């Protein structure tokens, strides 16, 4: 049983976050960051892509409307347009390139291990791989 977990957090459980955290450490993604970590930024941008948000204002409005669920989705920092814009501008691009490589290789391994190529998993990979706003 999933115990009142959001669908978004269940999807994010499939990603290898230990490799992503190792990459953040390698490229010093959380250097001098107090509240909005790289993981928070990734969860916000992944949520934006999965829900087809079109702008930072749209992302902010949608996430703020679900303020009481953010913690359960994995987002620990405060979400604002300025914070998202600053994080997107300042963080090292190699973190996101590495994250894409890890995610795609992990999903391909899961699909080949199970012996089926489900359309839903392929479309999830496509959605997560598309460029961030």
C-alpha positions as CSV (number, residue, x, y, z in Angstrom):
1,X,0.0,0.0,0.0
2,X,1.2,3.5,-0.8
3,X,0.0,5.1,2.4
4,X,-1.3,8.5,1.1
5,X,1.7,9.2,-1.1
6,X,1.2,11.4,-4.1
7,X,1.5,9.9,-7.6
8,X,4.4,12.3,-8.3
9,X,6.5,11.0,-5.3
10,X,5.8,7.4,-6.5
11,X,7.1,8.2,-10.0
12,X,10.2,9.9,-8.5
13,X,10.9,6.8,-6.5
14,X,12.0,5.1,-9.7
15,X,14.8,7.5,-10.3
16,X,18.2,6.6,-8.9
17,X,18.6,9.6,-6.6
18,X,21.8,8.3,-5.0
19,X,23.6,8.8,-8.3
20,X,22.0,12.2,-8.7
21,X,23.2,13.3,-5.2
22,X,26.7,12.1,-6.1
23,X,26.6,14.2,-9.2
24,X,25.4,17.3,-7.2
25,X,28.3,16.8,-4.9
26,X,30.8,16.4,-7.8
27,X,29.7,19.7,-9.4
28,X,29.1,21.5,-6.2
29,X,25.5,22.1,-7.0
30,X,24.4,22.9,-3.4
31,X,27.4,25.2,-2.7
32,X,26.3,28.2,-0.7
33,X,22.6,27.1,-1.0
34,X,20.5,27.6,2.1
35,X,17.0,26.5,1.3
36,X,16.4,25.6,-2.3
37,X,18.6,22.5,-3.1
38,X,19.3,21.0,-6.5
39,X,16.9,18.2,-5.6
40,X,14.1,20.7,-4.9
41,X,14.8,22.3,-8.2
42,X,14.8,19.0,-10.0
43,X,11.4,18.0,-8.4
44,X,9.9,21.4,-9.3
45,X,11.1,21.1,-12.9
46,X,10.0,17.5,-13.2
47,X,6.6,18.4,-11.9
48,X,6.4,21.2,-14.4
49,X,7.2,18.9,-17.3
50,X,4.8,16.2,-16.2
51,X,2.0,18.7,-15.8
52,X,2.8,20.7,-18.9
53,X,3.4,24.0,-17.2
54,X,4.4,26.8,-19.6
55,X,6.2,29.4,-17.6
56,X,7.8,30.1,-14.2
57,X,4.7,32.0,-13.2
58,X,2.6,29.0,-14.1
59,X,4.9,26.6,-12.1
60,X,4.8,28.9,-9.1
61,X,1.0,29.2,-9.1
62,X,0.5,25.5,-9.5
63,X,2.9,24.5,-6.7
64,X,1.7,27.2,-4.4
65,X,-1.8,26.0,-4.8
66,X,-0.7,22.7,-3.4
67,X,1.4,24.1,-0.6
68,X,0.4,21.5,1.9
69,X,1.4,18.6,-0.4
70,X,4.9,19.9,-1.3
71,X,6.7,18.2,1.5
72,X,5.1,14.9,0.5
73,X,6.2,15.4,-3.1
74,X,9.8,15.8,-1.9
75,X,10.0,19.6,-2.3
76,X,11.5,21.0,0.9
77,X,12.3,24.6,-0.1
78,X,10.0,27.5,-0.7
79,X,9.0,27.8,-4.3
80,X,8.9,31.3,-5.9
81,X,9.5,32.6,-9.4
82,X,12.6,34.4,-8.4
83,X,14.1,31.3,-6.7
84,X,13.4,29.1,-9.7
85,X,14.8,31.6,-12.1
86,X,17.9,32.1,-10.0
87,X,18.5,28.3,-9.6
88,X,18.0,27.7,-13.3
89,X,20.4,30.4,-14.2
90,X,23.2,29.7,-11.7
91,X,23.4,26.0,-11.3
92,X,25.9,24.0,-13.4
93,X,24.4,22.5,-16.6
94,X,26.5,19.4,-16.2
95,X,24.3,18.3,-13.3
96,X,21.2,18.1,-15.5
97,X,23.1,16.5,-18.4
98,X,24.3,13.8,-16.0
99,X,20.8,13.4,-14.5
100,X,19.3,12.9,-18.0
101,X,22.0,10.2,-18.8
102,X,21.3,8.4,-15.5
103,X,17.5,8.5,-15.8
104,X,17.4,7.3,-19.4
105,X,19.9,4.5,-18.8
106,X,18.0,3.4,-15.7
107,X,14.6,3.4,-17.4
108,X,16.0,1.5,-20.4
109,X,17.5,-1.1,-18.0
110,X,14.2,-1.5,-16.3
111,X,12.3,-2.0,-19.5
112,X,14.8,-4.5,-20.9
113,X,14.9,-6.4,-17.5
114,X,11.1,-6.8,-17.5
115,X,11.1,-7.9,-21.1
116,X,8.4,-5.5,-22.2
117,X,8.5,-2.1,-23.7
118,X,5.5,-0.4,-22.3
119,X,4.4,2.8,-24.0
120,X,3.8,4.6,-20.7
121,X,7.4,4.2,-19.6
122,X,8.7,5.3,-22.9
123,X,6.5,8.4,-22.9
124,X,7.6,9.1,-19.3
125,X,11.2,9.0,-20.4
126,X,10.3,11.4,-23.3
127,X,8.6,13.8,-21.0
128,X,11.4,13.8,-18.4
129,X,14.0,14.3,-21.2
130,X,12.4,17.3,-22.8
131,X,14.1,20.6,-22.2
132,X,13.3,22.5,-19.0
133,X,11.5,25.8,-19.2
